[in-house]
Amino acid sequence: MLRLLKAVALSMWAMPLAAQELTDAVGNALLHVIAHEAGHAVLREFDLPILGPEEDIAEDFATAFIYLTLPDRAEAIIEARAAQHLADGDTPGPFSEYRPDVQRAGRMVCLLYGFDPERFSDLAARNGMSDDARQACADFAPELLRSWRRTLAPLWIDETARVTEVGLTVDPDLQALAADNAEWGRVVLDMLARIDWHSRITLVLAQCDGSAGWRRNGREIFLCSGYIDQMTAQLAP
């Protein structure tokens, strides 16, 4: 059910400007990116315990959150984001808060398969998962999903509630991008609106060379145009 969002937010995704449509792969990968940043927001806004590397927790949250909120698209989203991680191929140093990209890609595929091995058996096959890997993923992934389901249970917003705590800000130079990806924008805002936030959370589509992040001071999830350009190149057909 598409929730009611503030008209000002939706209007920014409906301006008749030049076409700049995201490919399905890029749009899907970006959904996981935003879910990852929403993970940081959930941890910080609701003072959840951080019992491990926060980047790992946010990454696992993103996969579980996508599975719970966008179940019909979960497989395509995870494969697109995994492919983008592999295209990045970063190998952080020994003291980095990030895992190597090949592990990040494998972890999300492992989790999604483990959430429902029968449904995602083809995903496992396409990604070369061995029988031992399938067994391991099927053992631990349901426990992680169950933990997130229990943690999120009191944070879900009522299905009938009118949501006003999720908004959107778009840099002037990116109005065309927002306009020509209106449906993607609505999916993003609806996904974020599943959480009953304490106060307004804003998605910021920004003209910048960075990637994406969560700014607690402003309660903003930002997505840089440079990151979209990078993904577009990496996930080109």
Secondary structure, DSSP 8 states (H G I E B T S, - for coil): ------HHHHHTT----------HHHHHHHHHHHHHHHHHHHHHHTT----S-HHHHHHHHHHHHHHHH-TTTHHHHHHHHHHHHHHH-----TT-SS--HHHHHHHHHHHHHHH-TTTTHHHHHHTT--HHHHHHHHHHHHHHHHHHHHHHGGGB--TT----SEEEEE-GGGHHHHHTTHHHHHHHHHHHTTB--SS-EEEEEE--SS-EEEETTTTEEEEEHHHHHHHHHHT--
